[in-house]
Amino acid sequence: MTDPGTRPLPTPPTLRRAAPALLGYAAVRVLGLVALALWSAARDKSAYTLLTARWDSLWYTRVAELGYGYEVRLPNGDVHSNLAFFPLLPWLERLLASITPMSYADAGFTVSALASLAAAWGVFAVADHVYGRRVGICAVLVWAVLPVGIVQSMAYSESLFTALAAWSLYAVLTGRWLTAGTLALLAGLTRPVGLAVVAAVWVTAIASFSTSFSTSFNISSGTSFVRDRSSPESRSAPVRRRALGMLIAPLGAAGYVLWVGHRTGKGPLGYLDVQAGWRNGFDGGAAFARFVADKFTSFPSALAGVGLIVGVGLLIWLFVSCVRQRQPLPLLVYAGVVTVLALCASSYFGSKPRLLLPAFPLLLPLAQALARPRTTRSVLVTGVVAVASAVYGAFWLNGSGPP
């Protein structure tokens, strides 16, 4: 009989196994880029500039080129500092620009393109591990055709973060705690929401300790919920590896936040002051609730208010569906934290759909539904939604865009 402690770990899905998902993802992204190019040309704009040299992408390239310290003081007294932007993406932009003829903007676009494929592969790996290959393929396609999916092709950090988060979650599910902790560290250097990956690693590790303790002492407690949502691999990993993974996971986010506090001279909370300069903060959703309520002051905007309420209701329904379908614990923790941080932040409200983009576990119930019909019907549905998403993405970037 094989010792559970020496059970071989599942191997990550090969490119051959993931190929249909990655090819489908690439096709959706190409469709989105073609739609953007045509729409932009009709408006005498550069699609490539929209993808690489506007909004946050400009801030990332400035960090890559000039380092930290750049800020803009607005007439109302607000200070927009580039210290608000975490460093991994600009580090990669600087590295790629230093070893190739690429500009920093070109490097950002390239990193994002490669990271989006890695993210798609990671989403497939997680869904394939939990639900099987067909659902894995559908999960990637659902993630690709999201209305804000065009962000996956921008020189933004969403694709890079999603790649690191997805593979960290896969590592947790398969008992690779050192890998999970290292990827969580890197996710914490990419975006503030890296805390969601750290939380997934920590909660799952603590739950596995509790389950192991109860099993060892034959204690029947409320651990069945946890046990049913964790994998044998994550529970059977040596305690020292789980503990080391927990130790490594928060170092990226904590290190950058502490560095910002030291640089600004404001201590550990210095990063919060930097975010306050951008009017960003965590208020439990009060500002978002006021924003939605203000939409009902006139009839045309009331329709937008109804849409926002329906959207939040859909997110809640998806998360409840994930719980009812008994998703593994790390996926529930990660998706829950990403959703709470996005909805309860007082940041610019037009950014919330983009901030939710990394919460791919919420899409798994939709992926399961898409996987049930025959392949021809699933392909038809995906194609129609992909066209609509491509058109919306082109319209969005040529309009208000993702700030």
N, C-alpha and C positions, 0 to 999 in steps of 0.2 A: 504493500500500500504506500502511496506517495505521501510524504510528509507535507501537510498544508503549508508549512513555512518555506518549503522548497518548491512549491508548485510553480511551474514555468509561467512567466507572465505572457499575456496575449501580445502578439506582435502588432505594431501599428499597421493599418491597411496599406497595402502596396499601391503604387501609382496605377498598376493595372486594375486593381479592384476599385480604386477611386476614379478611374478614367472617365466613365460616363458622367459622374457628377462634375468633374473639373471641366470637361468639354462643354457640358450644358451651361455651366457657370460662365465660361469664356464666351460662349455664344450670346448669352444675355448681356454681358458687359460690352461686347462689340456692338450689339444692337443699340445699346444706350449711347455709346460714343458716336455712332453714325447719326442717330437722331439729334444729338447735341450739335454735331458739326453742321448738319443741314439747317437746323433752327438758327444757330449762331450766324451762319453765312447769310441767311435771309435778313438778319438784323444787323449785318455788317459788324459782327463781333468775332473775336477769336475764341474758338472753343478751347484751345490749349491754354490760353490765358485764364479763362474761367476755371480751368482745372488746376492750374499750377501757380497763379500769381494774383489771387484775390483772397480777401478775408484771412482766415487763419493761416493759409499756406504762405502768405507773405511774412507773417510773424515767425514761422518756422524757418524760412530761408534766411531771415535776418539773424536769427540765433546761430544758424549754421555758419554764416559768413562772418558775423561780427562778435558773436558771443553774447553773453547776458549783460544787461545794463541799459538797453534801449527802452525808452518810455515816451509816451505821448500825453501831454497835459491838455485836457479839453477845457473849453471856455467855462463849463459849469463846475470846474474844480476837480473832476475825476482824473485819475492818473492810470493810464493803460500801460502797464509794465510787461516786458516780455518774460519776466520771471514767472508769469502765470502759466507758461507753456513748458511742459515737462521735457526732458532733454533727449530721450532716446531717438526720436525721429530726426531732429537736427544733427545729432551725432552721426547717424547713418548717412544723412545727406552730405555732411562734411567729408566723411570717409569715402563715399562713392565719388564725389567731385574731385577728391585729391588723387584718386588712382585712375580716373578716366577724364576725357575731355568735356564731360557733362558740366552744365551749369548747376547751381544749387537747386533751381527749380526743376531742371531735368532729372536730377538725382531724386528729388522728392517724389516726382511722378513715377519713376522707376521703382523706388522702394515701395510705394503704395501699390503698384501693379503686382509686384512679386508677393507682397504681403497679403494682398487680397486672394491670390491663389492659395497661399499657405493657409489663410483663414478658411477658405472653402474646403480645403483638404481636412483641416481640423474639425470643422462642423460635421463633415462626413464621418470622420473617425469617431466622434462622440455618438452621433445618431446610429451609425452602423454597429457600434459596440453595444448600445442599449436596445435597439429595436430591429437591427438587421439592415442589409445592404439597400433594399428598395426604399425604406424610409430614409436612410442616409442620403441617397441621391435626391429624393424629394425635399429633404431639409435644406440642402445646398441650393436647390432651385428656388424654394420659397424665400430663402435669405437673399438670393440674387435679385428677385423681382420686387422687392420692397419698393414702395414709392420713392424713398430717399436712397435707393440703391446706387445712384450715380455717385454718392459720396465715396463709395468703395473704389472709384477710379480717380479720386482727387488726391492732391498732395496733402492730405490730412492724416491724422493719426488713428482714425477709426479702424482701418483695415489692419494696421500693424498691431493695434491693441487686441482686436478680435482674434487674430492668429495666435498671439501669445496666450490669451485667455482660453481659447478652445483647446490648444494642446496641453495647457496646464491642467484643465479639467479632465482631459483624456488620461493624463498621467496619474491624476488622483484616482480615477475610476479603475485603472489597471495596476495600482500599487507602486507606481514609480515616484516615490515621495521626494527624492532629491531633485529629479527632473521637474516635478510639479512646483517645488519651492523655488527653483532657479527661474522658471518661466514666470512665476508670480512676481518674483523680484523685478524681472524685466518689464512686466506689465505695469508694475508700480512706478517705473521710470518713464512710462509712456503717457499715462493719463491719470488724473486724480481718482477716477473710478477703478483704478487698479486695486483699490481697497476691496472691491467685490471679489476679486480672485483670491486675495489674501484671506478674506472671510471664508470662502469656500474651502480653502486648504485647512484653515484652523478648525472650523466647525466639524468638518469630516474627520480630521485627525482626532479631535477630542471625543467625537462620537464613537470612533473606532476603539479608542482607549476604554471608554465606558462599556462598550459591548464586550470587549475582550475580558475586562474585569468581571463583568456579570457572568460571562460564560465560564471563566476559570473557577469562580466560586459558586456556580450553579444558582445564581441569583435571578429570579424572575421579576423583572421590573418593566418600566416603560420603554425598554430599549428595542422592542420588536419593530416599532416604527422606523428607527434608525437602521436596524439590521436589514430590514427588507429593502432599504433604499441605498445600501452600500454594497460593494462587490466583495467576493471572497478575497480577491487580490489585495484590495486596500486594507482589509482587516487582518490579513495574514502577514503583512510586511513587518519586518523587525521593528520593535519599538524605537530603537535609536534612529532608524531612518525616518520614521514618522516625525520624531522630535526634531531632527535636523532639518527636515523639510519645513516644519513650522517656524523654526528659527530663521531660516533663509528668506522665507516668503515676504515678510514686511520690510526687508532692508532697503529695497529700491525706493518705495514711496517715502519711508521714514527718512532715509538718507537725503533725498532731495528737499523735503520739507524743512528738515533741520538746517540744511545748507542755506536755503533761502532765508530762514530766520536769522542765521549768523550773518549773512551778507547784508540784510536790511537793518541789522542791529536791534531787531524786535523780538528776539527769542523764538521759542518753538511755535508761537502763533503768528509769526511774521508772514507766512504764506496766506493766512486768512486775510490779513490786511491787503496783500497784493490782490487777492480775488475781490475784496471789497471795492478796490479801485475800478474794477470792471463791473461793479454792481452785481457780483456773484456772491452767493452765500447759501446757507441751508436754513430755511425757515419753516420746514414741515409742510410746505405746499401752500402757505397762506397767500403769497404773492400770485401764484398760479391760479388759485381759487378766485382772487379778486380780478385777475385778468379775464377769466372765463365769465364771471358775473358781469363785468363791464360790457361784454359782447351783447348783452340783452337790453341795452339802452336804446337800440333802434332795430327796425325789422331786418334790414340786410345783414347786419353783423350778428343778429340773433341766430341766423342759420349757421354761421361759423361757431357760435357758442354751442349749439346743439351738436355740431360735428365734433367739437372737442370733448364734450361729455360722453358721446358715443365712443370716441377713441379711447378715453380713459376706462370706460366700462369694458371695452374689448380687451384691454390689457389685463384688467382684473379677472375677466372670464378666462383668458388664456392661462394666467397663473394658477387659478383654481383648477383648471383642467389638467395642468401639469401635476398638481398635487394629487388629484383624484386618479391620474394615470400612474401614480407611484413612480415618478421620476426619481433617479438617484439623488441623494442628499446634496452633493456638491452642485448639481445643476440648479436645484431649487434655491439654494442659498445665493449662488451667483446671480441668477436671473432676478431674484427678489431684491438684492442690494442694488443692482444696476437700475432697476425700475424705480425704486424708492429715491435714489440719488437724482435721477433724471426728473421725476415729477415733483420732488420736494425742494429742488434748488430754485433760487430766486433769479436765475440767469435769464438771458433773453429767451422768450418763450418760443420763438421760431426755431430755436436750436434743439428743442426737446425731441422731435422725431429722429434727428441725427444722433443725439445722445443715447437713444434707445437702440440704435443699430446693433451694438455688440450683444444685446440680450437675446441671442439666438435660441436658447432653450425654450423660450416662450413660443417659438414657431413649431416645435416638435408635434403638438397636437394637430396643427394644420398639415404638417408633412405626413402624418399618419393618415389623415383624411385623403390627401392627394394620392397616397400610395394604394388606396383600396380599389379604385376603378381600374379598368383595363389600361394598358400603357398608352394606347392611341388617345383615349379620352384625357388621361393625365397630361399628355404632351399638348393636346389642343388647349386645355385650360391654361397650362403654363405659358404657351405661346401668346394667347390673348392678353394675359396679365402682363407678360414681358413687354409687349408693344405699348400697352397703356402706361407702364412704368417708364419706358424709354421716352415717351412723349412728355410725360409729366416732368421727368428729370431735366429734359431740355428746356421746358417752359420755366421750371424753377430756377435753374442756374442763370437763365437770361433775365430773370426777374429779381425777386428778393434774395434768392439763393440761401445757402446755409452759412450764416455768420459764425 
